[in-house]
Amino acid sequence: MNSDEKKKINAIMVVEVLGRPPEYLVETLGNIAEGIEKEQGVVVKEKRIMEPVVMKERPDVYSSFAEIGIEVEEILQLAMLVFKYMPAHMEIISPQNFNLSNSGFNDLFNELVRRLHGYEEVARILQTEKMILENQLKTILGKKEDEIKEDKKETKVKKPEKKTRKPRLKKAKEETEDIQEEENV
């Protein structure tokens, strides 16, 4: 082995996907493998895409995964792949030991911090948008409740109309009694 081969990092990434139809999963995993292959400084050594299987918990959803053997020159490239493609599992095959400089650790941890801040920002934005949507929904539902209360008030106003009918019945009953009295006289 020459010195270049010793420096390279060989690893296997396992990327998992869920969804339907099953053909889509195979296509998606193929696209992910192609995306990894196009990354600068990354060589895909092998890829195996497993046939989709039905999930036990959800019979309408399929699961599949791909094992992608890669070779990179630096640990930072491997870390970037992990952040970008979020594999379900990662295993470094070689080298057995790493000789990482202070600068290498700095690059790795700075990238980690940068990504975490980005995720935190997205989470904060989503929380804010969620609160806004909840408030809008409460406002809409509040208006609906006010409309329901108004409808109830209107039905209460309509009830006296029924009461006005009762006197008509009384009047008709009185007229009938008057007629009966006249007939009796």
Contacts in CASP RR format, 6 or more apart in sequence:
PFRMAT RR
TARGET T0000
AUTHOR 0000-0000-0000
METHOD contacts of the structure
MODEL  1
MNSDEKKKINAIMVVEVLGRPPEYLVETLGNIAEGIEKEQGVVVKEKRIM
EPVVMKERPDVYSSFAEIGIEVEEILQLAMLVFKYMPAHMEIISPQNFNL
SNSGFNDLFNELVRRLHGYEEVARILQTEKMILENQLKTILGKKEDEIKE
DKKETKVKKPEKKTRKPRLKKAKEETEDIQEEENV
6 95 0 8 1.000
7 73 0 8 1.000
8 71 0 8 1.000
8 72 0 8 1.000
8 73 0 8 1.000
9 71 0 8 1.000
9 72 0 8 1.000
9 73 0 8 1.000
9 74 0 8 1.000
9 75 0 8 1.000
9 77 0 8 1.000
9 78 0 8 1.000
9 92 0 8 1.000
9 94 0 8 1.000
9 95 0 8 1.000
10 45 0 8 1.000
10 69 0 8 1.000
10 70 0 8 1.000
10 71 0 8 1.000
10 92 0 8 1.000
10 93 0 8 1.000
10 94 0 8 1.000
11 69 0 8 1.000
11 70 0 8 1.000
11 71 0 8 1.000
11 72 0 8 1.000
11 78 0 8 1.000
11 90 0 8 1.000
11 91 0 8 1.000
11 92 0 8 1.000
11 93 0 8 1.000
12 67 0 8 1.000
12 68 0 8 1.000
12 69 0 8 1.000
12 70 0 8 1.000
12 90 0 8 1.000
12 91 0 8 1.000
12 93 0 8 1.000
13 36 0 8 1.000
13 67 0 8 1.000
13 68 0 8 1.000
13 69 0 8 1.000
13 70 0 8 1.000
13 81 0 8 1.000
13 82 0 8 1.000
13 85 0 8 1.000
13 87 0 8 1.000
13 89 0 8 1.000
13 90 0 8 1.000
14 65 0 8 1.000
14 66 0 8 1.000
14 67 0 8 1.000
14 68 0 8 1.000
14 87 0 8 1.000
14 88 0 8 1.000
14 89 0 8 1.000
14 90 0 8 1.000
15 29 0 8 1.000
15 32 0 8 1.000
15 33 0 8 1.000
15 65 0 8 1.000
15 66 0 8 1.000
15 68 0 8 1.000
15 85 0 8 1.000
15 86 0 8 1.000
15 87 0 8 1.000
15 88 0 8 1.000
16 63 0 8 1.000
16 64 0 8 1.000
16 65 0 8 1.000
16 87 0 8 1.000
16 88 0 8 1.000
17 25 0 8 1.000
17 28 0 8 1.000
17 29 0 8 1.000
17 32 0 8 1.000
17 63 0 8 1.000
17 64 0 8 1.000
17 65 0 8 1.000
18 25 0 8 1.000
18 55 0 8 1.000
18 61 0 8 1.000
18 62 0 8 1.000
18 63 0 8 1.000
19 25 0 8 1.000
19 61 0 8 1.000
19 62 0 8 1.000
19 63 0 8 1.000
20 60 0 8 1.000
20 61 0 8 1.000
20 62 0 8 1.000
21 62 0 8 1.000
22 51 0 8 1.000
22 52 0 8 1.000
22 62 0 8 1.000
22 64 0 8 1.000
25 52 0 8 1.000
25 62 0 8 1.000
25 63 0 8 1.000
25 64 0 8 1.000
26 49 0 8 1.000
26 51 0 8 1.000
26 52 0 8 1.000
26 64 0 8 1.000
29 49 0 8 1.000
29 64 0 8 1.000
29 65 0 8 1.000
29 66 0 8 1.000
30 47 0 8 1.000
30 49 0 8 1.000
30 66 0 8 1.000
32 66 0 8 1.000
32 68 0 8 1.000
32 85 0 8 1.000
33 44 0 8 1.000
33 47 0 8 1.000
33 49 0 8 1.000
33 66 0 8 1.000
33 68 0 8 1.000
36 42 0 8 1.000
36 44 0 8 1.000
36 68 0 8 1.000
36 70 0 8 1.000
36 81 0 8 1.000
36 85 0 8 1.000
37 43 0 8 1.000
37 44 0 8 1.000
39 77 0 8 1.000
39 80 0 8 1.000
39 81 0 8 1.000
39 84 0 8 1.000
40 77 0 8 1.000
41 72 0 8 1.000
41 73 0 8 1.000
41 77 0 8 1.000
42 70 0 8 1.000
42 71 0 8 1.000
42 72 0 8 1.000
42 77 0 8 1.000
42 81 0 8 1.000
43 70 0 8 1.000
43 71 0 8 1.000
43 72 0 8 1.000
44 68 0 8 1.000
44 69 0 8 1.000
44 70 0 8 1.000
45 69 0 8 1.000
45 70 0 8 1.000
45 71 0 8 1.000
46 67 0 8 1.000
46 68 0 8 1.000
46 69 0 8 1.000
47 66 0 8 1.000
47 67 0 8 1.000
47 68 0 8 1.000
47 69 0 8 1.000
48 66 0 8 1.000
48 67 0 8 1.000
49 64 0 8 1.000
49 65 0 8 1.000
49 66 0 8 1.000
50 64 0 8 1.000
50 65 0 8 1.000
50 66 0 8 1.000
50 67 0 8 1.000
51 64 0 8 1.000
52 62 0 8 1.000
52 63 0 8 1.000
52 64 0 8 1.000
53 62 0 8 1.000
53 63 0 8 1.000
53 64 0 8 1.000
54 61 0 8 1.000
54 62 0 8 1.000
54 63 0 8 1.000
55 61 0 8 1.000
55 62 0 8 1.000
55 63 0 8 1.000
65 88 0 8 1.000
70 78 0 8 1.000
70 81 0 8 1.000
72 78 0 8 1.000
72 81 0 8 1.000
74 104 0 8 1.000
75 98 0 8 1.000
75 100 0 8 1.000
75 104 0 8 1.000
75 108 0 8 1.000
76 104 0 8 1.000
76 107 0 8 1.000
76 108 0 8 1.000
76 111 0 8 1.000
78 90 0 8 1.000
78 92 0 8 1.000
79 108 0 8 1.000
79 111 0 8 1.000
79 112 0 8 1.000
80 111 0 8 1.000
81 87 0 8 1.000
82 90 0 8 1.000
83 111 0 8 1.000
83 115 0 8 1.000
100 108 0 8 1.000
END
